[in-house]
Structures are given as structure tokens and as C-alpha cells.
């Protein structure tokens, strides 16, 4: 907190250009001291702030793992966005088909098999998101694993490089992206908070370009967890913690993985400069749609809490003086 007087840099950080120059130089110097390569970029939405875009090292193969079932039009839209927008070309796509029978989907798979960078793996078993992604990781050849929902659409051309630059840092675990609802105006995901009522998405439905609490909606920040709808992690770190826990077939598998990565000493973060559209739960529907799904969701939260009791109603990246369920970091009433 800072007292503000007219004309002070606390009122308008961009008011004095020499402050911005010094702010940028000190970040560049920090990168050089640490032997890291990256660009210090201004944040377009709020003048006076900067982010670091870490350079991707050694052109690694990135394996994009996409679970799907009978979702031809949705999957096609996702894959077209990857192919048409991605500036980075050293990637492969692993399609984990969970028992598709729709003729249009099967025909699309035949079309995909002719592409060198696409592998289709048949996994005809009851739906288990964790199992599907683990089997995809087994097949993948890349040093970086990107777990991606089929109901996403890429918006940022250098998304793979930006996420990969963070994922390669020795202290970073899971890297998430900013996910927006269709139309691109409202936030669906920019980080997960673990609050009194359980894990929730921060800034849900807030304007995509609003700063949020201490710029957390625009800047790269550490979070306890990120969503598995778009999650990148180095293979060696993923293997170190044992991959996804298959006891969580539907909900909280991404939260549980994030918790184990944090316990292993890594920091999970959201690369908010990367944006995708997320047509949330197009394939399976929302977990709060009916009473049975709500009951299952509550049971899986209880299972998560028993497995990780130190995180029950506790988030090390959330100020305990704020509201216990403040998804927008509201003050305590």
C-alpha cells in the first residue's frame, strides 16, 4: 500500500519516463546476472509495467497431447488453430481417442493419419482424464509435454515458445495459459485459487484486459495450481512426480498434479501473455449441471483434501487477510 499524491509515480507509474527506463534496465540486468535469455516487454494494457518473455532453449520437441471422443468439429477447430497460428514448428500432436464411434470423427482421424506430426492412439476404456494423459505422455517423444483440451482455440502465435521458455526454467513446474470464454472478452482461467470452498478459477468472468489484484490478471504470477485444459510441463519433472494420479478420473487431477509439483519444490505459474479460447466442457458438460455431478465433485474434493491435508482450505499464494472465498481477491467483510 502506498500513499498517492498528485503527480507522483505512485499515481501514474508512466508519468516519469526515467523511472520506466530504470525499471526495464534492472530487469535486463537481473536476467544477465542469472545467465538467462529473454526479452523484457512492456505490458500493452497498462503502461509502466513489464513482463519477461524467456527464450526457448535448444528448439525442443513439444508434444501436444489432446484427449477426445466423437468431437470432430471441435477437435478440427482446435487442430486448425494450432496449425494455422503456431509460429514454432517443432511439435507433434498426440490424439488420445477415448472410444469414438461417430462416422465424421472416424473419417477425420483417417485424414489426420496422413499428417506426419499427428499420432492417434486408441484408448477404449471408461473415461479417465488422468489415464488418457498419462498414456499420451508414454507415447510422446518430446522433452516438453503440453496437455490440451480439444475444446480450445489458440489465439497467440508464439504460445508454444512463451510457455516453453517458462517450462524450461529449473524452478518452474506446471505452466498454464490465460483462457477466455468464446468472444475473448471474459476470463475463464488465469490461475487456480484454493479457497475455503475448494479450488476455484481466479477472476472468473472478469474482463480479459483488466489488471486485477496487483496485476495478477495480466502479469506472469505464481499460483498453487493451473488448469489441465492447457498445461505445459517438462517431461523430466512430470516423470519425477509420477504424472497424473489416475485415482482422479474427472475432476481435480490438474490441481493434484500441481500440488505435487509444488511439494517437489517447483513453482507453478500462468503465462498470461498466452491466450486461448476455451469452450468450457463442450465434450462432457459442466460438473455443476446436475445433482449427481455435484455429489461426485464434492467427493473428489474430499479425496483431494485427504491426500493433501496441508492444502485443505489453504493456498500459500493467497493472502489470508483477504476474503476466504474471494475469487477476485476481495477484502474481508
C-alpha positions in Angstrom: 0.0 0.0 0.0 1.3 3.5 -0.9 0.0 7.0 -0.3 -0.7 8.8 -3.5 -0.2 12.5 -4.2 -0.9 14.3 -7.5 1.9 13.8 -10.0 3.7 11.1 -8.0 4.9 7.9 -9.6 2.5 6.0 -7.2 -0.4 7.7 -9.0 0.9 7.1 -12.6 3.9 4.9 -13.0 4.2 6.1 -16.6 4.4 9.8 -15.6 8.2 9.8 -15.4 10.0 8.1 -18.3 13.3 7.7 -16.4 11.5 5.5 -13.9 10.4 3.2 -16.7 13.8 3.1 -18.2 15.4 2.2 -14.9 12.7 -0.4 -14.3 13.4 -2.1 -17.6 17.2 -1.9 -17.2 17.1 -3.5 -13.7 15.2 -6.5 -15.1 17.6 -6.9 -18.1 20.5 -6.8 -15.6 18.8 -9.5 -13.5 18.5 -11.8 -16.5 22.2 -11.2 -17.3 23.3 -11.9 -13.7 21.4 -15.2 -13.7 22.6 -16.3 -17.1 19.1 -16.3 -18.6 18.0 -15.3 -22.1 14.8 -13.4 -22.6 13.2 -10.1 -23.6 11.8 -7.6 -21.2 8.5 -6.5 -22.8 6.1 -3.7 -21.9 2.6 -4.7 -20.9 0.3 -3.2 -23.5 -2.8 -3.0 -21.4 -1.2 -1.0 -18.6 1.7 1.4 -19.4 4.6 1.3 -17.0 4.7 -2.5 -16.4 6.9 -5.1 -17.9 7.0 -8.9 -18.3 9.8 -11.3 -19.2 9.5 -13.5 -22.3 12.1 -16.2 -21.7 13.7 -17.6 -24.8 13.1 -21.2 -25.7 16.4 -23.1 -25.4 17.6 -25.7 -28.0 14.5 -26.0 -30.1 12.9 -28.9 -28.1 10.2 -31.1 -29.5 6.9 -30.2 -27.9 4.4 -33.0 -27.6 0.8 -31.7 -27.6 -1.5 -34.3 -26.0 -5.2 -33.9 -26.8 -7.9 -36.3 -25.4 -11.1 -36.5 -27.4 -14.2 -38.6 -28.2 -16.7 -38.1 -31.0 -15.9 -34.4 -31.3 -14.9 -33.9 -34.9 -15.9 -30.3 -35.4 -14.5 -29.2 -32.0 -11.2 -31.1 -32.5 -10.8 -29.9 -36.1 -11.2 -26.3 -34.9 -8.6 -26.8 -32.2 -6.1 -28.5 -34.5 -6.6 -26.0 -37.3 -5.8 -23.2 -34.8 -2.5 -24.9 -33.8 -1.5 -25.5 -37.4 -2.5 -22.1 -38.7 -1.3 -19.9 -35.9 1.7 -21.5 -34.3 5.0 -19.9 -35.3 7.0 -22.7 -33.7 7.1 -25.8 -35.9 8.9 -28.4 -33.8 5.9 -30.0 -32.3 3.9 -33.3 -32.5 0.3 -33.9 -31.7 -0.9 -37.0 -29.9 -4.6 -37.5 -30.2 -5.9 -39.8 -27.4 -9.2 -41.2 -28.7 -11.4 -42.4 -26.0 -13.6 -44.7 -28.0 -15.0 -42.6 -30.8 -17.7 -44.2 -33.0 -19.1 -41.2 -34.8 -18.5 -41.6 -38.6 -17.4 -38.0 -39.1 -14.9 -38.3 -36.3 -13.5 -41.6 -37.6 -13.2 -40.1 -41.1 -11.4 -37.1 -39.6 -8.9 -39.5 -37.9 -8.2 -41.1 -41.3 -7.5 -37.6 -42.7 -5.2 -36.9 -39.7 -3.2 -40.1 -40.1 -1.7 -38.7 -43.3 -0.1 -35.9 -41.4 3.5 -36.6 -40.2 3.1 -34.6 -37.0 -0.1 -36.3 -35.8 -0.4 -39.6 -33.9 -3.7 -41.2 -33.0 -3.8 -43.5 -30.0 -7.0 -45.6 -29.4 -7.8 -46.0 -25.7 -11.2 -47.7 -25.5 -11.7 -47.6 -21.7 -14.0 -45.8 -19.3 -13.3 -42.1 -19.3 -10.3 -41.2 -17.1 -8.7 -37.9 -17.9 -5.6 -38.7 -15.9 -5.1 -42.1 -17.5 -5.6 -40.7 -21.0 -3.0 -38.1 -20.5 -0.5 -40.5 -18.9 -0.8 -42.9 -21.8 -0.3 -39.9 -24.1 2.8 -39.0 -22.3 4.1 -42.6 -22.6 3.7 -42.3 -26.4 5.0 -38.7 -26.7 8.6 -38.1 -27.8 9.0 -34.5 -26.7 11.0 -33.0 -23.8 8.1 -30.7 -23.2 4.6 -32.0 -22.7 1.6 -29.8 -23.4 -1.8 -31.2 -22.2 -4.5 -29.5 -24.1 -8.3 -29.9 -24.2 -9.9 -30.4 -27.6 -12.3 -27.5 -26.9 -9.6 -24.9 -27.0 -8.6 -22.5 -29.8 -5.2 -20.8 -30.0 -5.1 -17.0 -30.2 -1.4 -16.3 -29.6 1.0 -17.2 -32.4 4.1 -17.6 -30.2 2.2 -19.5 -27.5 4.5 -22.6 -27.6 7.7 -20.6 -27.3 6.4 -18.4 -24.5 5.1 -21.3 -22.4 8.1 -23.4 -23.2 10.5 -20.7 -22.1 9.0 -20.7 -18.7 8.6 -24.5 -18.5 12.4 -25.0 -19.1 13.3 -22.8 -16.1 14.8 -25.1 -13.4 12.5 -23.8 -10.7 9.2 -23.9 -12.7 6.7 -26.8 -12.7 3.4 -26.5 -14.5 2.8 -23.6 -16.9 -0.7 -22.5 -17.7 -2.2 -20.0 -20.1 -4.9 -17.4 -20.0 -8.1 -19.0 -21.2 -11.0 -16.9 -22.3 -14.6 -17.6 -22.9 -15.9 -17.5 -26.6 -15.7 -14.0 -27.8 -12.4 -13.4 -26.0 -13.7 -10.7 -23.6 -14.1 -12.6 -20.3 -11.7 -14.7 -18.2 -12.2 -18.4 -17.9 -8.8 -19.2 -16.4 -5.8 -17.2 -15.3 -4.8 -19.3 -12.3 -6.5 -21.5 -9.7 -7.1 -20.4 -6.1 -7.5 -23.0 -3.3 -10.0 -21.2 -1.1 -12.4 -22.2 1.8 -14.9 -23.7 -0.6 -12.2 -25.5 -2.6 -10.3 -24.9 -5.8 -11.7 -22.1 -8.0 -10.6 -20.1 -11.0 -9.5 -16.6 -10.1 -11.1 -13.6 -11.8 -13.8 -15.8 -13.4 -15.9 -13.8 -15.9 -13.9 -10.7 -15.3 -12.8 -8.5 -18.3 -9.9 -10.1 -20.1 -7.7 -7.0 -20.1 -8.5 -5.7 -16.6 -5.4 -5.6 -14.3 -6.9 -7.5 -11.4 -5.4 -7.7 -7.9 -1.8 -6.4 -8.2 -1.9 -7.0 -11.9 -2.4 -10.8 -11.5 -4.7 -10.9 -14.4 -2.1 -9.5 -16.8 1.3 -10.4 -15.5 3.0 -13.8 -15.1 2.5 -14.9 -11.5 3.0 -18.0 -9.3 -0.2 -19.9 -8.5 -0.7 -23.1 -6.4 -2.4 -24.7 -9.4 -3.3 -24.3 -13.1 -5.9 -25.9 -15.2 -5.2 -29.1 -17.2 -7.1 -27.6 -20.1 -3.8 -26.1 -21.2 -0.9 -27.2 -19.1 2.8 -27.5 -20.1 5.5 -29.2 -18.1 8.9 -30.6 -18.7 8.8 -34.4 -19.2 11.5 -35.0 -16.6 9.5 -33.0 -13.9 6.3 -34.8 -14.9 8.0 -38.2 -14.5 9.7 -37.1 -11.3 6.3 -36.6 -9.5 4.7 -39.6 -11.2 2.4 -38.0 -13.7 -1.3 -37.6 -13.2 -2.9 -39.5 -10.4 -5.4 -41.9 -12.0 -7.5 -42.0 -8.8 -8.8 -38.6 -10.1 -10.5 -39.6 -13.3 -12.6 -36.4 -13.9 -12.0 -33.5 -11.5 -9.1 -32.0 -9.6 -6.5 -34.2 -11.4 -4.8 -31.0 -12.6 -4.9 -29.5 -9.1 -3.5 -32.6 -7.5 -0.6 -32.7 -10.1 0.1 -29.0 -9.4 0.2 -29.7 -5.7 2.7 -32.5 -6.1 4.9 -30.3 -8.3 4.8 -27.6 -5.7 5.7 -30.1 -3.0 8.7 -31.2 -5.1 10.0 -27.6 -4.9 8.7 -26.2 -8.2 6.6 -23.1 -8.8 3.5 -23.3 -11.0 2.7 -20.2 -13.0 0.4 -18.8 -15.6 1.9 -17.3 -18.7 -0.8 -14.7 -19.1 0.6 -13.3 -22.4 -0.6 -16.6 -24.0 -4.3 -16.6 -24.7 -6.6 -19.3 -26.0 -10.4 -19.6 -26.2 -11.8 -22.3 -24.1 -15.3 -23.6 -24.9 -15.5 -25.0 -21.4 -16.6 -28.6 -21.0 -18.1 -28.9 -24.6 -17.3 -32.7 -24.5 -18.5 -33.7 -21.1 -20.7 -30.9 -19.8 -20.2 -28.8 -16.7 -19.6 -30.5 -13.4 -22.3 -28.4 -11.7 -25.0 -29.2 -14.2 -26.9 -31.7 -12.1 -27.0 -33.2 -8.6 -25.1 -36.3 -9.4 -22.2 -34.4 -10.8 -22.2 -32.0 -7.8 -22.0 -35.0 -5.5 -19.2 -36.6 -7.4 -17.3 -33.3 -7.5 -17.7 -32.9 -3.7 -16.4 -36.5 -3.2 -13.3 -35.8 -5.3 -12.6 -32.6 -3.4 -12.8 -34.7 -0.2 -10.4 -37.2 -1.7 -8.0 -34.3 -2.7 -8.1 -32.9 0.8 -7.3 -36.3 2.4 -4.4 -36.8 0.1 -3.0 -33.3 0.6 -4.3 -32.2 4.1 -1.9 -29.2 4.3 -3.7 -27.6 1.4 -7.2 -28.0 2.8 -8.7 -24.5 2.7 -5.2 -23.2 2.4 -3.4 -21.5 -0.5 0.3 -20.4 0.0 -0.2 -17.8 -2.8 -3.3 -16.2 -1.3 -3.3 -13.6 1.5 -5.2 -15.0 4.5 -6.3 -11.5 5.3 -8.5 -11.4 2.2 -12.0 -12.9 1.9 -11.8 -16.7 2.4 -13.7 -17.2 -0.9 -12.6 -14.0 -2.7 -12.1 -15.2 -6.3 -11.3 -11.5 -7.1 -9.0 -11.1 -4.0 -11.7 -9.1 -2.2 -11.1 -7.7 1.3 -12.6 -9.4 4.3 -16.1 -8.1 5.0 
